[in-house]
Structures are given as structure tokens and as C-alpha cells.
């Protein structure tokens, strides 16, 4: 499986939308340099309130551009980074990846997928009904969260739009993604 980075984004403050950048630097064990969510321990405000010592499994947020296409077709106007993602991808079914999948972004950066992003009500602040549009039901009635995946940085490097993405599936038992 191969894909491409279509946009990179970050925000130094805790805002939903992240501004697009020409490139971002992923730092091993921390996340996106200069992003409010970078760090070894949790940085999402609601999680910090519960326990600020928990490991940060949400260092990098990736969303597939195909979701933006789907939402545009449903009448939503969205730009990369607007739903809080750091890396927008195309050509990889992020939601179908198992835990511990590694994604090589560009020449040297590698992230390991830790789980799904759980959509939150802040999405409705972007556009009414956006949160509901990011949820669906599968054939068995299970909840499908469409808002991308979360990852940790296992190898540092710079990432920019146009960079290739290589997928390395984990060996051994493959577990489906759950919200983190």
C-alpha cells in the first residue's frame, strides 16, 4: 500500500483548526514540533484533567482526504487541517489499518498508528451537523468513527505535501483500531 501526503498542519494553541504549513517536523516520542498536542504525556485538555501522566498516544492526527471529498459531497465546506489533523493523506484506507501499523512519511519520518480519533462536538462549531456526518454504522450496527487515526512518532523527520507514504503492517496478531 502506498499513498501521498496532501497537506500538513499544526497549531501552537489548543484550537480545532490547524493552519497549513509548507512542512512540519515530526519528533520521535513527542509529535509535531510546535504543535500544542506534542509531548510524551497527554496534551488534549480533557485528558489532562483526568490524568496528566498518561502516555500521549495522540501525538499526530491523520485524516484521509477521501473523507473531505465525502463531506464536500454532503454539502460541507472543509479545508485540510480544519478538523484538527496534522497530516492529510490520500490513497490509504486509514480506518482499516490495524493497531501498530507504521507509516513512513517522506524520507525519514515514521509514525505508529495507535487508534481512532473519536469525533467530538467541536466539529459542530465548524459546521452544524459535521459531527453526525463523521459517524456511521457498519453492517453489524457498530459505530464507525470517520475522523481519522492517531499515531505516535517512532522516527523523526520533515513531512510536506507531496511526500509519499509507505505502509508497514504489524507482524503477528492484528487488532482493529479502537478510539484512543
QUIMO-V305639 format. One record per residue. N is the residue number from 1. PSI is psi in radians with two decimals (NA if undefined). D_CENTER is the distance of its C-alpha to the mean C-alpha in whole Angstrom. Layout:
n=[N | N]
psi=[PSI | PSI]
d_center=[D_CENTER | D_CENTER]
This chain:
n=[1 | 2 | 3 | 4 | 5 | 6 | 7 | 8 | 9 | 10 | 11 | 12 | 13 | 14 | 15 | 16 | 17 | 18 | 19 | 20 | 21 | 22 | 23 | 24 | 25 | 26 | 27 | 28 | 29 | 30 | 31 | 32 | 33 | 34 | 35 | 36 | 37 | 38 | 39 | 40 | 41 | 42 | 43 | 44 | 45 | 46 | 47 | 48 | 49 | 50 | 51 | 52 | 53 | 54 | 55 | 56 | 57 | 58 | 59 | 60 | 61 | 62 | 63 | 64 | 65 | 66 | 67 | 68 | 69 | 70 | 71 | 72 | 73 | 74 | 75 | 76 | 77 | 78 | 79 | 80 | 81 | 82 | 83 | 84 | 85 | 86 | 87 | 88 | 89 | 90 | 91 | 92 | 93 | 94 | 95 | 96 | 97 | 98 | 99 | 100 | 101 | 102 | 103 | 104 | 105 | 106 | 107 | 108 | 109 | 110 | 111 | 112 | 113 | 114 | 115 | 116 | 117 | 118 | 119 | 120 | 121 | 122 | 123 | 124 | 125 | 126 | 127 | 128 | 129 | 130 | 131 | 132 | 133 | 134 | 135 | 136 | 137 | 138 | 139 | 140 | 141 | 142 | 143 | 144 | 145 | 146 | 147 | 148 | 149 | 150 | 151 | 152 | 153 | 154 | 155 | 156 | 157 | 158 | 159 | 160 | 161 | 162 | 163 | 164 | 165 | 166 | 167 | 168 | 169 | 170 | 171 | 172 | 173 | 174 | 175 | 176 | 177 | 178 | 179 | 180]
psi=[2.34 | 2.62 | -2.90 | 2.56 | 2.19 | -0.36 | 2.69 | 2.50 | 2.73 | 2.84 | 2.30 | -0.21 | 2.88 | 1.34 | 2.72 | -0.95 | 2.48 | 2.36 | 2.48 | 2.52 | 2.82 | -0.64 | 2.78 | 2.72 | 2.15 | 2.30 | 2.17 | 2.23 | -0.07 | -0.83 | -2.53 | 2.07 | 2.25 | 0.05 | 2.50 | -0.39 | 0.08 | 2.45 | 2.80 | -0.54 | 2.88 | 2.50 | -0.25 | 2.19 | -0.73 | -0.59 | -0.60 | -0.68 | -0.63 | -0.85 | 1.78 | -0.08 | -0.06 | 2.48 | 2.47 | 1.74 | 0.08 | 0.77 | -0.63 | 2.30 | 2.19 | 2.36 | 2.47 | 2.32 | -0.41 | -0.52 | -0.75 | -0.73 | -0.81 | -0.77 | -0.63 | -0.73 | -0.45 | 0.03 | 0.04 | 2.49 | 1.96 | 2.62 | 2.71 | 2.43 | -0.29 | -0.49 | 0.32 | 0.07 | 2.60 | -0.59 | 2.18 | 2.27 | 2.88 | 2.44 | 0.01 | 2.27 | 1.46 | -0.71 | -0.37 | -0.09 | 2.53 | 2.83 | 2.59 | 0.14 | 2.42 | 2.39 | 2.10 | 2.09 | 1.99 | -2.62 | -0.68 | -0.35 | 2.38 | 2.30 | 2.66 | 2.17 | 2.23 | -0.45 | -3.02 | 2.61 | 2.34 | 2.10 | 2.53 | 2.92 | -0.30 | -0.42 | -0.60 | -0.31 | -0.41 | -0.82 | 2.28 | 2.28 | -0.03 | -0.65 | -0.85 | -0.61 | -0.29 | 0.18 | 2.54 | -3.14 | 2.43 | -3.10 | -0.47 | 0.04 | 0.04 | 2.62 | 2.29 | 2.09 | 2.09 | -0.10 | 0.55 | -2.93 | 2.79 | 2.66 | 2.87 | 2.68 | 2.15 | -0.24 | 2.21 | 2.72 | 2.88 | 2.51 | 2.39 | 2.87 | 2.42 | -0.24 | 2.52 | 2.73 | 2.22 | 2.42 | 2.27 | 1.89 | 2.59 | 2.66 | 2.87 | -2.74 | 2.31 | 2.12 | 2.40 | 2.74 | 2.50 | 2.81 | 2.47 | NA]
d_center=[18 | 17 | 15 | 14 | 12 | 13 | 12 | 11 | 11 | 12 | 14 | 17 | 17 | 15 | 15 | 13 | 13 | 12 | 15 | 14 | 16 | 18 | 16 | 14 | 15 | 13 | 16 | 16 | 16 | 15 | 11 | 12 | 15 | 16 | 13 | 14 | 12 | 13 | 16 | 17 | 17 | 15 | 15 | 14 | 17 | 18 | 17 | 19 | 22 | 22 | 22 | 21 | 22 | 19 | 17 | 13 | 11 | 8 | 9 | 6 | 2 | 2 | 5 | 8 | 11 | 13 | 12 | 13 | 16 | 17 | 17 | 19 | 21 | 21 | 22 | 19 | 19 | 16 | 15 | 11 | 10 | 12 | 10 | 8 | 5 | 6 | 6 | 8 | 9 | 13 | 15 | 13 | 12 | 9 | 10 | 13 | 13 | 14 | 13 | 14 | 13 | 13 | 12 | 14 | 13 | 16 | 19 | 18 | 15 | 14 | 11 | 11 | 9 | 10 | 9 | 8 | 7 | 10 | 11 | 14 | 17 | 16 | 15 | 18 | 19 | 17 | 20 | 22 | 20 | 17 | 16 | 18 | 17 | 14 | 16 | 18 | 21 | 21 | 25 | 25 | 24 | 21 | 18 | 15 | 12 | 11 | 8 | 5 | 4 | 5 | 7 | 10 | 12 | 15 | 17 | 17 | 17 | 16 | 14 | 15 | 15 | 17 | 16 | 16 | 14 | 16 | 15 | 17 | 17 | 19 | 22 | 24 | 23 | 20 | 18 | 16 | 13 | 13 | 12 | 11]
